[in-house]
């Protein structure tokens, strides 16, 4: 079955970042849904299409001419030497290390994050983190290396996190939604949802938070990272997903921020990442390419696919 929902005007951003409301979603249970506007078939079609495209000699030559960057990676499971060496092995021109703010002891103990890594290195201070960049070998300095952070957004701790991050200037800042306002992890909860209306409401709430993050100046971030990450838990996607992504890209463009084509997301939701790229093209929104690597083997993962999307949709990237 295929379904369409009328576009819900209540989901359109009002300009102050608070214009999304899942309470006002048009989910009248008395009206049966006869068509579902997204199916898993779309994912497989995109995967096979991309494999054909990526085998094209013409696109391979295009990739060789593009600047190779990776704007999203971490050093909590590997040393900075190992991650930088992997970036160099992938012939990167620019590489960003963007550690989670939840990996800093001060914030972990005070902010009350609902989504954290159970394992991995903790940093006692920003100074300890910054000192890592002084360990980079001189021969790697021909590649630009950015010192950054991946900053969690939630209205619950927005001010506290902002005060911590804004103690220093950064080369790059990513902003991420890892949890709902009640602290529930977006990747670890919701897998059991089978009711499509409940799943749709969860997506609406997720996009509402992303809109709020884009409108916020709590930190001067450059990129909203992994904008479709919730697909890792909730596979049922709203039928108006294209409109929601265009709304997100439109806000990002107005706020002079980029949306990320994330390497992990390409692994398990390639169809949604493609829809995101198309939305960015329609809204003239910049994109950022980031592998989201936590281990050396994952540096630059799926960035060839992301580069193909940049070329195909004529996107402007950071």
N, C-alpha and C positions, 0 to 999 in steps of 0.2 A: 504493500500500500504506500502511496505517496500522499503527503498532506501539505496544505498551505494554511498559514494563519494570517489574518490581516495584520499589518504592521501596527504595533501598539504605540501610539503617540506618547504615552506616559513614559516610555523607555528613552525618549530622545533627551539629550542633555539640555539643561536649562541655561547653561553658561556659568553657573556657580558650582558645578560638579555634583549637585544633589538631585539631578533630574531623573534618576533611574529609580523605579519603585516596583518591587515584585509584588507588593500588596495590591497594586492597581493593575496587575497583568490581567489580560483577557483570558481567563481560564474558567469558563463556565462549564461546570461538569455535566450540566444537563444536555449539552450539545455534543454528540459523539464526534470524535476526530476521525475523519475519513481518509486524510492524506497526511503522510509524514514527510516533511520537506528535506530530510537529510537521511541518508542510509549508509551503512557500512560499505556498500558496493562502491560508493564514491571514493572511499579510501583506496580500495584495491585498484580501481581504474586509474587513479592518480599515480600510484606506485608503479604500475606497468608503463604508463605514459612517460613518467620521469625516467625510467630505465632506458626507454627507447631514445629519449631526448639526450640523456647523459652519454649515450654511446655515439652520438653524432660527432664526427670529426670537426665540424665547423664550430660547435660549442666548446669542444676541448681547446681549440685555438683561441677562442674568446677568453676562456678562463686564464690562459697563459698571459694574456695582455692585461688582465685585471689586477688591481692591487690586492694582495692577500692579507687580510686582517682577521683577527679574532678578538672581539671586544668583551669576552665573558669567560673567566676561568677562576679557579680556586687553588689554594695551597694548603688545605687542611688535611689532605690525605697523601700528599707528596711534597718534596722540598721545592723551593723556588728554583733551585738549580735544575731539577728534573723537568719541571714544567717549561722553563725557558728553553732548555735543550730540545724539548719536543717541538716547541714553536719554531726554533731555528731549523730543525730537521724538516719541518713543513714549509720552509722558505717563506716565512711570514715577513711582511714589511712592518707590521704594527701588531703588538700583542698587549692585551690588558689583563691584569690580575685584579680581580674584583671580589674580595672576600666578603662573606656574609657578615652583617653587623651583629647577628646573633651569636657569632663565634668570639665575641669580645666579652670577657668575664663580667665587666661592669654592667653592660646592658643585659646580658643573659640573666643576671641576678636581680635586676631592677625593672625591666620592661614587662616581664611576664609574657614572653613570646609563646604563642600556641604551636608554632611550627619551628622545630630546630633539628639539627643533625645530632643524633645520639652519640656518634663517634666522630673523631677528628680533632685536630689541634685547636686549642683555645688560646686566645691572645689576651695577655693581662692589660695591655694598653695600646693606644695608637702608636706610640713610640716603638714598641716592640715590633709591631707590624711594619712600620716604615723602615726599621733597621734591616728587614729582610731584603729590601731592594738594593741595599748597599753590598749585598753578597753576590750580585750578578757579575759574571765574568766580563771582562773588558771586550773580549771578542764578540760578545752578544750585543754590545752597545750599538752596532750598526743597524740593528732592528730596534725600532722605537718601542719602548716598554712603558706602559701607562700604569700608574699607581691609582687604584680605584677601590670602590666598595659596591657591594650589592645591598641596597638599603630596603628593609621591609617597611611597607606602609600599612598602617591601621589607625583609624581614629583613636583607638585606645591608648596608643603610645606615640602618636605622631610628634608631639612636642619634645618628649624625652629623647627619642631617637634623633630628631633634628638637632637638638642642643649638643648631643654627643658628636655627630658627624661634622657639624659646622665648626668644630674647634680647629679644623685644618682645611687647606685648599687641596683639591683633588684633580687629577688629570681627567678622570671619568667617573661618573656615578650612575649606577643602574638603580631603578626602583622596581620592586616586585611585590605582588600580592601572593603571599603564601598561606594566608588564613582568612577566615571570615571574622566578622566583628565579635563573634562569641568565642573566638580562639580556635575553632576547629580547622584542622589542616585541610587545605583544598585537595591535596594529592592522596591523603590517607583516609578520607571519609567520603561517603557517597557512592562507593562501589556497589553497595547493595541496592541502590535505587533502581526500581523497575517501572515505577509510575512515571510516565513521560511528563506529566504536568509538574510533579515534584522536581524532576530533573531540570525542566525548563526554568522553574523558579530559582533554582540554585545557580544556573547560568546567569540569569538576570541580576542576581545579587552580586555575582562575581564581576560582571561588567560594570555594575554601579560602583563598586569599590575601585575598579581600574579608572573609571571616569573621575572619581574623587581624587585619586592619586595624581592624575594628569593635571588637575586643576590646583593641586597643592604646591606651595612654595616652601614646604618644610625643609627640603634640601634642594640645592640647584642641580637636580639630576638631568642627564642627557637622554636617557633611554628608559622606556618601560619594557622590562624584560619578560620573556616567555608569556605573551598575552593570551595564549590559548592553553596554558598549562593545565587547567582544570579537566581537560579531556583525558588526562591520565586516570582520573577517577570516574568521571561521569561521561559515558559514551553517547548518551542520548542528547543531541544538540538541538536547540530551538530552530524551528523552520525559518525564522527571520535572522539567522546567524549572519548572513551577508550584510544586512542593514546594521546590525549591531557592530560588526567589524568596521563598516564604513563610518559609523558615528564615532567609534573609537579613534580611527585614523584622522578624521576631521578635527577632533579635539586635539590630538597630538600635533597636527600641523599648526593649528592656531596657537598652541602653547610652545611651538618651536622645539618639539621633542620627537624622538624617533621611536618606532616600534621594532622590536627585535624579531629576526628570523632565527629561531633557536635550534641548535643542533639536536638537543634531546627531543624537542617537540617534533622535529622532522622524522625521528625514528618511529614514534608511535601515533602521530596524527599528521601525516604528510598532506592529507587533503585539506585540513584546516589551515595549515601553514600556507598552502597555496592560495586559499581564500583570503588569508590575511595579506599576502603579497598583492593580490588583485585589489583589495580594498585600499591599500596604501597607494597603489597606482591611480585609482580613481580619485582619491582625496589629495593627491600630490604630497603625500607624507613621506618623510625620509625613513629609511630602515637602518638597522644596525645588525651586523652579523656576529653571532656569538655561539661558540660551541657549548658553553656551560660545562666545560671539562673540569672534573675533580681528580683525574688521573692523567699521566702523560699520554697514554694511548688514545685518549679522547680529545686531545688538543686538535682543533680544526675539524672535528668530526662533522660530517654532513655539510660543511661549508661550501663544497663544490655544488651541492644541490641549491644552497642559498644563493650562490653566485649566478647559477643558471636562472633563478627566479629574478634576480636583479636585472640580468640581461633581457630576459623574456618580457618583463613588464616595464622595462626602461625606468627602473627605480633609482633614486638618489640615495646613496649610502654614506654613512659616517666614515 
